[in-house]
Amino acid sequence: MAIVRVEIAKRPQEQRDAIIAGITEVLVQNGAKREGVQVLLYELEMTCWGRGGVTFDKIKKQQEAEAAALVKDEKKPSKRK
């Protein structure tokens, strides 16, 4: 019997199903019996999880703003002659 605990950010059910199936498959390929594999997903809100003193929702918003700024800069006409 194998019990796997995974801490992840909240995800849609389709992704949770795929994660559970994938983890199960890896264990089965390495000798576990499929019926003996249990996968527990612990989902956390991005506002309750952080790195470097900043919550992941703020990190994501900052990354999105930076990416939008890059796209905006790429669309500006070049000043080359």
C-alpha positions in Angstrom: 0.0 0.0 0.0 1.2 3.5 -0.8 -0.2 6.8 0.5 1.0 9.9 -1.2 0.3 13.4 0.2 0.6 16.4 -2.2 0.3 20.0 -1.3 -0.7 22.1 -4.3 -2.5 25.4 -5.1 -6.2 25.0 -5.8 -6.9 23.6 -9.3 -9.9 22.6 -11.4 -11.2 19.0 -10.9 -9.9 17.9 -14.3 -6.4 18.8 -13.2 -6.8 17.1 -9.8 -8.0 13.9 -11.6 -4.9 14.0 -13.9 -2.5 14.5 -11.0 -4.0 11.6 -9.1 -3.9 9.4 -12.1 -0.3 10.4 -13.0 1.0 9.8 -9.5 -0.8 6.4 -9.3 0.7 5.4 -12.6 4.2 6.2 -11.5 3.8 4.0 -8.4 2.3 1.2 -10.4 5.2 1.3 -12.9 7.5 0.9 -9.9 5.8 -2.1 -8.4 2.8 -0.9 -6.4 -0.6 -2.4 -6.8 -3.0 0.1 -8.4 -5.8 -0.7 -5.8 -3.3 -0.1 -3.0 -2.3 3.4 -4.1 -4.0 6.3 -2.3 -3.3 10.0 -3.3 -4.4 12.8 -1.0 -4.3 16.3 -2.4 -4.1 19.2 0.0 -5.1 22.3 -1.8 -4.2 25.8 -0.6 -5.3 29.2 -1.6 -2.5 31.2 -3.1 -3.3 33.9 -0.4 -2.3 31.4 2.3 1.0 30.3 0.8 4.1 32.4 0.2 7.8 32.5 -0.5 10.3 35.1 0.5 7.7 36.9 2.7 5.3 37.4 -0.2 2.1 35.4 -0.9 1.9 33.6 -4.2 -1.1 35.5 -5.3 1.0 38.7 -5.1 3.9 37.0 -6.9 1.6 35.9 -9.7 0.1 39.4 -10.1 3.5 40.9 -10.3 4.7 38.4 -12.9 1.5 39.0 -14.9 2.1 42.8 -14.8 5.8 42.3 -15.9 4.7 40.0 -18.8 2.1 42.6 -19.9 4.7 45.3 -19.8 7.0 43.3 -22.0 4.2 42.6 -24.5 3.4 46.3 -24.6 7.0 47.2 -25.2 7.3 44.7 -28.0 4.3 46.4 -29.8 5.9 49.8 -29.7 7.3 51.0 -33.0 11.1 50.8 -33.2 13.0 54.2 -33.3 15.8 52.7 -35.4 16.7 54.4 -38.7 
